[in-house]
């Protein structure tokens, strides 16, 4: 199935119909998406500020990462479930939206970075950890900014 046909099909699928049906469906799912962001990006930001040496300096980064991990994963899981639900509501328009495309590229890079190099940075110290914290903050800020701009493009 060619890509445009898939997005057209998705926009008329039962999932899209459920998202576009009751007037409360989309806002409820969107609220859950934002809660997922709060958990995931909030805990990642705490970890990044720790890596930068600006927060919780007395707690080892390795220990903080372990303590925050379940909240981060919960938030990411919630975001990755609710995001496609919202996308299905108007898949063609979202697919063609430059802000959405920017967000998806940034999200992919941020997730890859988080589950590889960022995790290694929480286990070490030095300039690399500060760089990893700063880059992580930048990537997640781009994800949020791209998501916010979707409505305006």
Buried (B, 14 or more C-beta within 10 A) or exposed (E): EEEEEEBBEBBEEEBBEBBBEEEEBBEEBBEBBBBBBBBBBBBBBBBBBBBBEEBBEEEBBEEBBEEBBEBBEBBBEBBBEBBEBBBBBBBBEBBEBEBBBBBBEBBEBBBEBBEEBBBEBBEEBEEEBBBBBEBBBEBBBBBBEBBEBBEEE
